[in-house]
Amino acid sequence: MNVPLNPLLQRLQPYPFERLRALFSGITPNPAFSPINLGIGEPRHPTPPVLRDALHAAIERPDGGLAVYPATAGTPALRQACARWVQRRYGVALDPDTQVLPTLGSREALFALAQVVIDPRAFASGQQPIVVCPNPFYQIYEGAALLAGAQPWYAPSDPARNFAVDWEQVPAEVWARTRLLYACSPGNPTGAVMPLDEWERLFALSDRYGFVIASDECYSEIYFRDTPPLGALQAAAALGRTTFERLIVLTSLSKRSNAPGLRSGFVAGDAELIRAFTLYRTYHGSAMSVAVQQASAAAWEDEAHVQANRALYRKKFDRITPLLAQVLDVRLPDAGFYLWAGVPGGDDVAFARALYAQYNVTVLPGRYLARDVGGLNPGAGRVRLALVAELDECLQAADRIVRFVRAAAPIPTPPSCPNQP
């Protein structure tokens, strides 16, 4: 291409699902089985009527909310609904005018935040800023760091603690250059939830080195035990950090309300960060339509559909986890809708390819969600299974996986297997 482009684009890694398509290229799965996809974390439970009805009512108004440009800061009604939800869920009081900002889901906000936080003046000193993220991780963290010109640093996970991040392994010299840390609790893909002492350590590090903490909490409402996952704002308030300095939390309706297509979420926390983020987004053009805002407010105000949704996931995990545990190294996660399963033989890529070919079940190789550090990839030997379909379909998939493993058929790794490191 003769047109000059941003050279940082060349640093981006292929997205996991692009690698998965390449892995399956040329394979015709066994026609005896209908396709079941556990590879992508796209909620497939019905979107609740309370949200759909509110969206329909908004569209049915004379202008449908489409005759005006929406404000970047969102409507007061939506910000207030978000703040009320935070108060109910976490017991934390927020100023809806200064500490809450609606976003188009959490994905675009996770990415854009790095553009706000990374100071380009740091490059003049020859010290490239660092963005710390978990490993394995949600790839948007890495892409956000790279396109901001920063260096991603992958904090290792600890298998002994359900693959929670081991922040102790991050050296002091890395913290000294860190400008942004992405935390994910409940974690994707591991489902691990961060306890209060872990948050306390991160807050102390943030105080010492001055970096921003971005807490990705989009899986917070899918959990399997009586106590809901601790949130970052909740942890900060418990530790007396009531102004939430250098802390921003991101969440959305995608998983909570089965509405990934609505593209609706919000960020909350440090008022200074929210003010800067609002300025950035004003130029970026990331404003939510008024109709979507009205539907979003209705969803944040309603908990009945969230409880029903959580009950569906609990039933699936109660039924499926013991079945898969017969043949895979897997256990119930703290939260989220993924199982992070170790596979026999330890080759996650070959396992996924053979399972797709023989039983038409799609799972995501764990190494596609992680990066090699010191010659090791913490996702190798594991697969991520998204239990997002209805119970019967998930049970069918589990049955096929059990049959596949018990058949003890060799799992070939062809020399030309795409994306095989």
C-alpha positions as CSV (number, residue, x, y, z in Angstrom):
1,M,0.0,0.0,0.0
2,N,1.4,3.4,-1.0
3,V,-0.7,5.3,1.5
4,P,1.3,6.0,4.7
5,L,-0.5,4.4,7.7
6,N,0.0,4.5,11.4
7,P,3.0,2.1,11.9
8,L,1.7,1.1,15.3
9,L,-1.0,-0.9,13.4
10,Q,1.7,-3.3,12.5
11,R,2.2,-4.2,16.1
12,L,-1.3,-5.5,16.6
13,Q,-1.7,-9.3,17.0
14,P,-4.4,-11.2,15.1
15,Y,-7.6,-11.4,17.1
16,P,-8.3,-14.8,18.7
17,F,-11.3,-15.5,16.5
18,E,-9.3,-14.7,13.4
19,R,-6.7,-17.3,14.5
20,L,-9.5,-19.7,15.2
21,R,-10.9,-19.3,11.6
22,A,-7.4,-20.0,10.2
23,L,-7.1,-23.0,12.5
24,F,-10.3,-24.5,11.1
25,S,-9.6,-23.6,7.5
26,G,-10.0,-26.5,5.2
27,I,-11.8,-28.7,7.8
28,T,-15.2,-30.1,7.1
29,P,-16.6,-31.1,10.5
30,N,-18.3,-34.4,10.9
31,P,-21.8,-34.0,9.3
32,A,-23.3,-36.4,11.9
33,F,-23.3,-33.6,14.4
34,S,-24.9,-30.2,14.3
35,P,-22.6,-27.2,15.1
36,I,-22.2,-26.1,18.7
37,N,-20.1,-23.0,19.3
38,L,-18.6,-22.6,22.8
39,G,-15.8,-20.4,21.4
40,I,-17.2,-16.9,21.6
41,G,-18.5,-15.2,24.7
42,E,-21.6,-13.8,23.2
43,P,-24.6,-14.0,25.5
44,R,-27.5,-16.0,23.9
45,H,-30.1,-15.9,26.6
46,P,-33.1,-13.7,25.6
47,T,-32.8,-10.0,26.0
48,P,-35.2,-9.1,28.9
49,P,-38.6,-7.5,28.0
50,V,-38.0,-4.6,30.3
51,L,-35.2,-3.5,28.1
52,R,-36.8,-4.3,24.8
53,D,-40.1,-2.6,25.8
54,A,-38.3,0.6,26.9
55,L,-36.3,0.7,23.6
56,H,-39.6,0.2,21.6
57,A,-41.3,3.0,23.6
58,A,-38.5,5.4,23.0
59,I,-38.5,4.7,19.3
60,E,-42.3,5.1,19.1
61,R,-42.1,8.7,20.3
62,P,-42.6,11.4,17.6
63,D,-38.8,11.8,16.9
64,G,-37.7,8.6,18.4
65,G,-34.8,10.5,20.0
66,L,-33.2,10.7,16.6
67,A,-33.8,14.3,15.8
68,V,-31.1,15.6,18.1
69,Y,-27.4,15.0,18.6
70,P,-27.0,13.1,21.9
71,A,-24.7,14.6,24.5
72,T,-21.4,12.9,25.2
73,A,-22.1,13.0,28.9
74,G,-25.5,11.3,28.4
75,T,-28.8,12.2,29.9
76,P,-29.1,13.0,33.6
77,A,-31.7,10.2,33.8
78,L,-29.2,7.6,32.6
79,R,-26.3,8.8,34.8
80,Q,-28.6,8.8,37.8
81,A,-29.8,5.2,37.0
82,C,-26.2,4.1,36.8
83,A,-25.3,5.8,40.1
84,R,-28.3,4.2,41.8
85,W,-27.3,0.8,40.5
86,V,-23.8,1.3,41.9
87,Q,-25.3,2.3,45.3
88,R,-27.6,-0.8,45.4
89,R,-25.0,-3.2,44.1
90,Y,-21.9,-2.0,46.0
91,G,-23.1,0.4,48.6
92,V,-21.1,3.2,47.1
93,A,-22.4,6.7,46.6
94,L,-21.4,8.5,43.3
95,D,-22.1,11.9,42.0
96,P,-23.9,11.2,38.7
97,D,-22.8,14.5,37.2
98,T,-19.0,14.1,37.8
99,Q,-18.3,10.4,38.5
100,V,-20.4,8.6,35.9
101,L,-20.1,8.6,32.1
102,P,-22.2,6.4,29.7
103,T,-20.2,4.6,27.1
104,L,-20.9,2.4,24.0
105,G,-20.3,-0.8,26.0
106,S,-17.1,-1.5,27.8
107,R,-14.9,-2.5,24.9
108,E,-14.5,0.9,23.2
109,A,-14.1,2.5,26.6
110,L,-11.3,0.1,27.6
111,F,-9.5,0.9,24.4
112,A,-10.1,4.7,24.4
113,L,-9.0,5.1,28.0
114,A,-5.4,4.3,27.1
115,Q,-5.4,7.2,24.7
116,V,-6.4,9.5,27.5
117,V,-4.0,8.1,30.1
118,I,-0.7,7.6,28.2
119,D,1.3,10.9,28.2
120,P,3.1,11.3,24.9
121,R,5.7,13.5,26.6
122,A,7.0,10.3,28.3
123,F,8.5,9.2,25.0
124,A,10.9,12.2,24.8
125,S,12.7,10.8,27.9
126,G,13.4,7.5,26.1
127,Q,11.3,5.6,28.7
128,Q,8.5,4.0,26.9
129,P,5.4,3.9,29.1
130,I,4.1,0.5,30.2
131,V,0.6,-0.8,30.4
132,V,0.3,-3.8,32.7
133,C,-2.4,-6.4,32.0
134,P,-3.2,-10.0,33.1
135,N,-1.9,-13.0,31.2
136,P,-4.2,-14.6,29.9
137,F,-6.3,-11.5,29.1
138,Y,-8.8,-9.7,26.9
139,Q,-6.9,-8.7,23.8
140,I,-8.3,-5.1,23.8
141,Y,-6.0,-4.3,26.7
142,E,-3.0,-5.2,24.5
143,G,-4.3,-3.4,21.4
144,A,-5.1,-0.3,23.5
145,A,-1.5,-0.2,24.8
146,L,0.1,-0.7,21.5
147,L,-1.9,1.9,19.6
148,A,-1.2,4.4,22.4
149,G,2.5,3.7,21.8
150,A,3.0,2.0,25.1
151,Q,4.6,-1.4,25.9
152,P,2.3,-4.1,27.2
153,W,3.6,-6.0,30.2
154,Y,1.9,-9.3,30.9
155,A,1.4,-10.1,34.6
156,P,1.4,-13.9,35.1
157,S,-1.5,-15.9,36.5
158,D,-1.2,-18.4,39.4
159,P,-2.8,-21.8,38.7
160,A,-2.8,-22.5,42.4
161,R,-5.3,-19.6,42.9
162,N,-7.7,-20.5,40.1
163,F,-5.5,-18.5,37.7
164,A,-5.7,-15.2,39.6
165,V,-3.1,-12.7,38.6
166,D,0.2,-12.8,40.6
167,W,1.0,-9.1,40.9
168,E,4.0,-10.0,43.1
169,Q,5.8,-11.1,39.9
170,V,5.8,-7.6,38.5
171,P,9.2,-6.0,39.1
172,A,9.6,-2.6,40.7
173,E,11.3,-1.3,37.5
174,V,8.1,-2.2,35.6
175,W,5.9,-0.5,38.1
176,A,8.0,2.6,37.8
177,R,7.2,3.0,34.1
178,T,3.6,1.9,34.4
179,R,1.0,4.5,33.4
180,L,-2.1,2.2,33.2
181,L,-3.0,-1.2,34.7
182,Y,-5.9,-3.2,33.4
183,A,-7.5,-5.4,36.0
184,C,-10.3,-7.8,35.1
185,S,-12.5,-9.2,38.0
186,P,-14.2,-11.5,37.4
187,G,-11.5,-12.5,35.0
188,N,-11.7,-13.4,31.4
189,P,-11.1,-16.3,30.7
190,T,-10.3,-17.6,34.2
191,G,-13.3,-16.4,36.2
192,A,-11.1,-15.4,39.2
193,V,-12.3,-12.6,41.5
194,M,-9.9,-10.3,43.2
195,P,-10.3,-10.1,47.1
196,L,-9.9,-7.0,49.2
197,D,-6.2,-7.5,50.1
198,E,-5.3,-7.8,46.4
199,W,-7.1,-4.5,45.7
200,E,-5.3,-2.9,48.7
201,R,-1.9,-3.9,47.2
202,L,-2.8,-2.5,43.8
203,F,-4.0,0.8,45.3
204,A,-0.8,1.1,47.3
205,L,1.2,0.5,44.1
206,S,-0.9,3.1,42.3
207,D,-0.2,5.6,45.1
208,R,3.5,4.9,45.0
209,Y,4.0,5.0,41.2
210,G,1.1,7.2,40.0
211,F,-0.5,4.8,37.5
212,V,-4.2,4.6,36.7
213,I,-6.2,1.4,37.4
214,A,-8.9,0.4,35.0
215,S,-11.1,-2.3,36.4
216,D,-13.0,-4.3,33.8
217,E,-16.1,-5.7,35.6
218,C,-18.4,-6.7,32.8
219,Y,-18.9,-10.2,34.2
220,S,-19.8,-9.0,37.8
221,E,-23.4,-10.1,37.8
222,I,-22.8,-13.8,36.8
223,Y,-21.7,-15.6,39.9
224,F,-22.3,-19.0,41.5
225,R,-22.0,-18.4,45.3
226,D,-24.0,-16.4,47.7
227,T,-21.6,-13.5,48.0
228,P,-21.4,-11.2,44.9
229,P,-18.0,-10.5,43.5
230,L,-16.2,-7.5,45.1
231,G,-16.0,-4.5,42.9
232,A,-13.1,-2.0,42.7
233,L,-15.2,1.0,43.9
234,Q,-16.5,-1.1,46.7
235,A,-12.9,-2.1,47.7
236,A,-11.7,1.5,47.5
237,A,-14.6,2.7,49.7
238,A,-13.9,0.0,52.2
239,L,-10.3,1.1,52.4
240,G,-11.2,4.8,52.9
241,R,-10.5,5.8,49.3
242,T,-13.7,7.7,48.8
243,T,-12.5,10.0,46.0
244,F,-11.4,6.9,43.9
245,E,-8.2,8.6,42.9
246,R,-6.6,7.1,39.8
247,L,-9.4,4.5,39.6
248,I,-11.9,4.0,36.9
249,V,-14.4,1.1,36.7
250,L,-16.0,-0.1,33.4
251,T,-19.1,-2.2,33.0
252,S,-21.9,-2.9,30.6
253,L,-25.3,-4.4,29.9
254,S,-23.9,-7.0,27.5
255,K,-23.5,-9.8,29.9
256,R,-25.7,-8.6,32.8
257,S,-28.8,-8.0,30.6
258,N,-28.0,-10.2,27.5
259,A,-27.8,-7.1,25.3
260,P,-24.4,-7.1,23.5
261,G,-26.0,-5.5,20.5
262,L,-27.2,-2.5,22.4
263,R,-23.6,-1.4,23.0
264,S,-24.3,0.3,26.3
265,G,-22.3,0.6,29.4
266,F,-20.7,3.2,31.7
267,V,-17.5,4.1,33.4
268,A,-17.3,5.5,37.0
269,G,-14.8,6.6,39.5
270,D,-12.2,9.4,39.7
271,A,-13.9,12.7,38.8
272,E,-10.7,14.0,37.2
273,L,-10.4,11.0,35.0
274,I,-14.1,11.2,34.1
275,R,-13.7,14.8,33.1
276,A,-10.7,14.1,30.9
277,F,-12.4,11.1,29.4
278,T,-15.5,13.1,28.6
279,L,-13.4,15.7,26.8
280,Y,-11.7,13.0,24.7
281,R,-15.0,11.3,23.9
282,T,-16.4,14.7,22.8
283,Y,-13.9,14.8,20.0
284,H,-14.0,11.0,19.4
285,G,-17.8,11.2,18.7
286,S,-18.7,8.4,21.2
287,A,-22.2,9.5,22.2
288,M,-25.1,7.1,22.9
289,S,-28.4,7.6,21.1
290,V,-31.2,9.0,23.3
291,A,-33.4,5.9,22.6
292,V,-30.6,3.5,23.7
293,Q,-30.0,5.7,26.8
294,Q,-33.7,5.4,27.8
295,A,-33.6,1.6,27.4
296,S,-30.4,1.4,29.3
297,A,-31.7,3.3,32.2
298,A,-34.7,0.9,32.4
299,A,-32.3,-2.0,32.4
300,W,-30.0,-0.6,35.1
301,E,-33.1,0.0,37.3
302,D,-34.3,-3.6,37.1
303,E,-32.8,-6.5,39.0
304,A,-35.4,-9.2,38.4
305,H,-34.1,-10.1,34.9
306,V,-30.5,-10.2,36.3
307,Q,-31.5,-12.7,39.0
308,A,-33.3,-14.8,36.4
309,N,-30.3,-14.7,34.1
310,R,-27.9,-15.7,36.9
311,A,-30.1,-18.6,37.8
312,L,-29.9,-19.9,34.2
313,Y,-26.1,-19.8,34.4
314,R,-26.0,-21.4,37.8
315,K,-28.1,-24.3,36.5
316,K,-25.8,-24.8,33.5
317,F,-22.6,-24.7,35.5
318,D,-24.0,-27.0,38.1
319,R,-24.9,-29.6,35.5
320,I,-22.0,-29.2,33.1
321,T,-18.9,-28.7,35.2
322,P,-19.1,-32.1,36.9
323,L,-19.6,-33.8,33.5
324,L,-16.5,-32.1,32.0
325,A,-14.5,-32.7,35.1
326,Q,-14.6,-36.4,34.3
327,V,-12.3,-35.9,31.4
328,L,-10.8,-32.4,31.7
329,D,-9.0,-30.4,34.4
330,V,-11.8,-28.0,35.2
331,R,-13.6,-26.6,38.2
332,L,-16.3,-24.1,38.9
333,P,-15.0,-20.6,38.5
334,D,-15.6,-17.7,40.9
335,A,-17.8,-15.9,38.4
336,G,-18.3,-15.3,34.7
337,F,-19.7,-17.7,32.0
338,Y,-16.5,-19.4,31.0
339,L,-14.9,-22.7,32.0
340,W,-11.0,-22.6,31.8
341,A,-10.2,-26.3,31.2
342,G,-7.0,-28.2,30.9
343,V,-6.9,-30.7,28.1
344,P,-5.4,-34.2,28.0
345,G,-2.0,-34.2,26.3
346,G,-1.6,-30.5,26.9
347,D,-2.0,-29.3,23.3
348,D,-4.9,-26.9,23.3
349,V,-4.6,-26.0,19.6
350,A,-4.6,-29.7,18.4
351,F,-7.4,-30.5,20.9
352,A,-9.6,-27.7,19.5
353,R,-9.0,-28.6,15.9
354,A,-9.7,-32.3,16.4
355,L,-12.8,-31.7,18.5
356,Y,-14.2,-29.4,15.8
357,A,-13.4,-31.9,13.0
358,Q,-14.8,-35.0,14.8
359,Y,-17.7,-33.6,16.9
360,N,-18.4,-30.1,15.4
361,V,-17.9,-28.4,18.7
362,T,-15.9,-25.1,18.8
363,V,-13.8,-24.2,21.8
364,L,-11.1,-21.5,21.9
365,P,-7.4,-22.6,22.5
366,G,-6.1,-21.0,25.6
367,R,-2.8,-19.9,24.1
368,Y,-4.8,-17.6,21.8
369,L,-5.8,-15.6,24.9
370,A,-2.3,-15.2,26.3
371,R,1.3,-14.3,25.3
372,D,4.5,-16.2,25.6
373,V,6.6,-14.8,28.5
374,G,10.0,-16.4,29.2
375,G,9.3,-19.1,26.8
376,L,6.0,-20.1,28.5
377,N,2.4,-19.4,27.5
378,P,0.0,-19.6,30.5
379,G,-2.9,-20.4,28.2
380,A,-1.2,-23.4,26.6
381,G,-2.8,-26.7,27.5
382,R,-6.2,-25.1,28.3
383,V,-9.3,-24.2,26.4
384,R,-12.0,-21.6,27.1
385,L,-15.5,-22.8,26.9
386,A,-18.3,-20.2,26.9
387,L,-21.5,-21.7,28.3
388,V,-23.7,-19.1,26.7
389,A,-26.2,-21.3,24.8
390,E,-29.3,-22.8,26.3
391,L,-28.8,-25.7,28.8
392,D,-29.7,-28.5,26.3
393,E,-27.2,-27.3,23.7
394,C,-24.5,-27.0,26.4
395,L,-25.3,-30.5,27.7
396,Q,-25.0,-31.8,24.1
397,A,-21.6,-30.1,23.8
398,A,-20.4,-31.6,27.1
399,D,-21.5,-35.0,26.1
400,R,-19.6,-34.8,22.8
401,I,-16.4,-33.6,24.6
402,V,-16.6,-36.5,27.1
403,R,-17.0,-38.9,24.2
404,F,-14.2,-37.3,22.3
405,V,-11.7,-37.5,25.2
406,R,-12.8,-41.0,26.2
407,A,-12.4,-42.3,22.7
408,A,-8.7,-41.7,23.2
409,A,-8.2,-41.1,19.5
410,P,-4.9,-39.5,18.7
411,I,-5.0,-35.8,18.3
412,P,-2.9,-35.0,15.3
413,T,-0.9,-31.8,15.0
414,P,-0.3,-31.4,11.3
415,P,3.0,-29.7,10.3
416,S,1.1,-27.0,8.5
417,C,-1.4,-26.4,11.3
418,P,-2.2,-22.7,11.1
419,N,-1.1,-20.5,14.0
420,Q,0.6,-23.4,15.8
421,P,3.5,-21.7,17.7
